[in-house]
Amino acid sequence: MWGEVLGSSGYEIWVDTDQSFSNPNIVIVDEPHFQCQQNLEKKTIYYWKVRGLSGPLVSGWSETWSFKTEGYIGIDEQLNASAINIYPNPGNGEFNIQVTSSTPEDYLLTVTDLTGKLIYETEIQCQIGSNNLSISLGDIDSGAYNLSICTGDQIVTKQLLIK
């Protein structure tokens, strides 16, 4: 919120990550306040300024203010066990995997036996939301295996059962 400019019928707001406003997001509002409705980059400093409008007339720009967005918060934005579903499990070596991602992300998916021997490995690219993929482990012995999905320093491991 900023101070109202008397006689203004609206306000022009510029928001940019560059303090010189080289590529601003420009918004026109009727009231002397504004709540951003677009997604902003996390852990980023944004600069903003405003001026009053009255028909073809405009006031001078306000001083430039800034704010910094927060980083990832909450468990919803992290890779966790509830974000991974495997079906059918137990299965015959053909599995469907659903990964729910809060950000576009590349994941490494591996399947190992209980001794740690690598059975299967692939990189998957996920978009925001639900991502579905199928894997085929081929002719594989019945038993228990570990399916791991990781990105950066986050890893989730779930057990696969082969009938």
Secondary structure, DSSP 4 states (H G I P E B T S, - for coil): -----TT-SEEEEEEESSTT-SS-EEEEESSS-----S---TT-EEEEEEEEEETTEE------EEEE-----SGGGS--GGGEEEESSSBSSEEEEEEEESS-EEEEEEEEETT--EEEEEEEEE-SEEEEEEEE--S--SEEEEEEEEETTEEEEEEEEE-
